[in-house]
Amino acid sequence: MDRNPRPTNLIDILGEEIIRIIAPVSTCMFLVVLLVSILNSDSSASSSESITTIATIAYDENSSDSFWDKLEGALLNSLVFVAVVTVVTFILVFLFYIRCTKFLKYYMGFSAFIVLGFMGSEVALLLIEHFSIAIDCVTFLVVLFNFSVIGVLAVFMQKMAIFVTQSYLVAIGMLIAYWFTLLPEWTTWVLLIAMALYDLAAVLLPGGPLRLLVELAISRDEEIPALVYEARPINFDESGQRNSVGQRRWRERPGGQDQNENLDSGVNSNEIPILVNVGKARLPVGMWNFLHHYSNKE
């Protein structure tokens, strides 16, 4: 009897999708909450640690400000931040359009190195101080440098174990999320809502930068050089054993084998992610597109 029976219906496949989405998000949230509870246990200390970034360039929140002043300032900070992110995203789309892929990969690798090296070092120093860990500066720098370099290689440069890549992406998300907790309270909450709305617009609107980026990658059959968490689809071989897909594919494999028929019949080939037709290309779908795809097949 197989320990891992292959999914034969929509509910089983949706369960795999949901778990692969919830697991990294829940892990990141748990680690951020743990860091905040450890490092910002003193409310007065956490309020004094507010940092000055592009998210607070328009308004510096003070506890003596009125309700409307805080709300207006937080909205202004969020507007500036979203505007900058939008402009930068369109610049990245343009660079990808003119095929500056190597530059984008090196830029994203440098950004990941900054997050892991500088933000990670600050958090590590706070944890060392909090727990009174004895370590010399040379060892700390060597460990930090290796941690950062391996992270960049795992995410962008080399093909490593998928668990290593996923762990580094969760760590990067955790570090960025923790530093956002150091922003003023009103700015943090309003910025969170503004970025959620921006993400929806960037993905769903016809001229959204993220939508343009994905459609361009599909048309070229290329991977997007970005910090994208990758949850490999689950395949099952003839013996019923679970296997991870080794490579993402935008287009159908040569030979004309219909992947949708394989998905419906429960028989997966060697490298078949959950796909939906987009013209002549094939796109790994999210939860909504996956449901929409199956509802339209009836």
N, C-alpha and C positions, 0 to 999 in steps of 0.2 A: 504494500500500500504506500503510495507516494506521500511523503511528509509535506510537500509543497504542491498541492494540486493547482493546475493552471486555471486562471479565471475564465469562466465560461459565460458570464453575463455582465451587463453594464454596471451593476452594483459592485461586483468584485473589482472591476477595473477602476471604478471611481474611488473605491477604498484605497487602492494603491496610490492613486493620484493625490488624494487628500492627505494620506500619511506622509508622502514625500514633500508636500507643501508645508504641513503643520510642523514637522519635526525640526527643520532648521530655524523656522520663525520662533517656535517655542523655546528652543535652546538659546537663541540669541536673547530673547526677552528675559529668560531666567538668569542668564549671566549678567545682563545689564542691571537687573534688580538686585542681584547679589553684590555687584560692585558698588552700587549706590548705597545699599544698606551698610556695607562695610566702611566705605570711604567717606560718605556724607552723613554719618550718623548724627553728627552735631549740626543742627539746623543753622546756627550762626556761622559755623565754619563754611558750610556749603553756600550760604548766601554771599560770603566774602570772596568765594572762589569763582565768581562769575567772570567769564572771559570776554574779551573784546574781539569780535570777529566781524565778518561781513554781514552776519545775521543781526548784529546790533550796531551797525554803522550809522543808521538813521536816528536811532533813539536809544538812550541809555536809561533803563528803568530804575527808578528810585522808590523805596518803600513809602516815601511821603507823598508821592504823586496820587492824584485822584483816580477814580475808577475809569473815567472817560479818557484821561490822559494816558493811562496804561493801555487801554484798548486801542486808542488811536495810534500810539507809538508802536504797539505790537503789530498792528495792521500795516503800518508804514515799513517796519523792519521786514515783515513777510513779503510785502510787495517788492522791495529792493532785492531780497534774496531770490525770489522766484524769477524776477527779471534777469538777474545775472545767470542763474542756472539755465534759463531758456536760451539766452544768447550763446552761452558756452556749448549747450547741446547742439544748437544749429551749426556752430562752428565745427564741432566734431562730425556732424552729418556731412558737412561740406568736404571736410578732409577725407572722410570715407568715400565720398562720391568721386573725388579726384584720385582715389586709390593711394592715399598716403597711409596705407595699412601698417607699415612698419613703424612709422612715426607714432601712430596712435597706440600701437602695442608698447612701444618704449615709454610713451607718456603715461599710459595706464600703469605700466610696471613701476615707473618712478613714483607715481601717486601711491601705489600700494606700499612701496618701500617707505615713503614718508609716513603713512598711517601706521605701519607696523613698527618702524624705527623710532619715530618721534612721539607719536601718541602712545604707542605701546610702552616706550621707555618711561614716559611720565606716569602712566598707570602702574607700571612695575615698581617704580621708585616709591609711589604712594603705598603700595602693598608691602614693600620691604620695610618702609618706615612704620607702618601700622602693626605688622607682625614682628618687628624687631629681628629681621633675618640678617645674619652675619654674612656678608659677601664683599669681596674686594672689587674695585672699579674695573680692573683688567678683565676679570672673569665675567663681570656683568656686561661689559662692552662686547666681549667675544661671543657670549651667548646671544645677546641682542642682535649682533650683526648676522650671525648664522640664522637666527630665527627669521629675520627680515629677508635675507637673501633667499632662503629656501621657500619662503612664502611667495616671493615674486616669481621664482622658477616654477613653483607648483601651480600658480594661477595662470601665468601667461607663457612661460618660455618652454617648459618641459612637460612631457606626459608622465605624470606621476599617478599613484593610486588615487582613485576618485575620492576616497575617504580623506586623504591628506588635503586635496584641493578644496573639498567641501568644508573641512575644519578651518582652513585659513580664511575662506570667504565668510564663515560665521564669525571668526575672530575679528576680521576687518569691520563687519557690520556692528559687532559688539563695541569696538573701540569708538567708532563714529557716533553710535547711539549714546554711549556714555558721555562723550564730550558735549553732545547736545543737551544733556541734563544739567550742564554747568551754565547754560544760558538763563536769563531771567525767566521767571515762571510764566508771565503772560506771553512773552515772545515765543517760548517753547510751545505752548499749546496752540497759539494762532498759527505758528509756522508749521506745526504738524498737520493742521487742517488744510493750510494752503498747499503744502507739498502733496497731500493726498489728492486734492482737486487738480493740481498740475499733472500728476501722473495719469489721472483719468483722461485729461485733455490731450496729453502728449501721446497716449496710446490709441485713443478712440477717434479723435478728430482726424479728418482726411489729411490735413496739413500738419499733424502733430509730428514733432521731431523724432520721437521714438518709433512711431509708425513708419515714417519715411525710412528710418535706419533699418528696420526689420524688413521692409519690402525691398529695399536695395540689396540687402544681404541675400534675400531669397532669389532675386533675379540673377545674382552673380554666383549663387551657390557657395557663399563664403560664410565663415563664422564671424561674429561681431566681436571686435577686440574691446571687451568691456568687462566690468566686474559683475558677471551674471552667474547666479547660483545654478548649477546644473544637477538635476536629479535624473540620473540615467533611467530610461524605461526598463521594465522587467521583461525578459524573454524566457521562454521555456523550451528546452531541447526535447528531443524525442523521448527521453527517459523521464521527463517531467521535472528536471532540475532547473532551478532559477539561474539565469545568466544575465549579466548587465551588458547593455549595449556599449560597444567600445568607441563609437564615433557618431557624432550627430550628422545627419544627412538631410539637406534641404530637399533634394530631388529624389525621385524614385531610382532604385537600383537598375543597372542595365539588365536587359532580358525581358522587360515588360511584365514582370510578375505583379499582379494586382495586390497591393498591400491591404487595401480595404477589405477584399474578400478574405484574406488571411485573418484579419482582425475579427471579422464577423464569425468565421468558422472556428475561432479559437486556436488556429494553427499559426504560429509565428515563424518567420524565417530567421536567418542568423542575425540580421540587423534591422529590426522594424520598430521604430518608435511609434507612438500614437500620432497619426498624420491625418491631414485633411487637404484636399486639393485646393490650390490657389492658382488658377490658370494652369500653366505647365509645371509649376513648382509645387512642392509639398511642404507644409509648415507644421511643426510640432505644436499642437493646440493646447490651450489652457482649459480650465474647467468649463467656462461658459461655452467656448467654441466646441468643446468635446460634446457637451449636451446638445448643442444646436446641430452638430453634425449627425448625431444619432436620431434626433427628432425628425430631421429632413429625409432620412433614409426610408421612412415608412411610406 
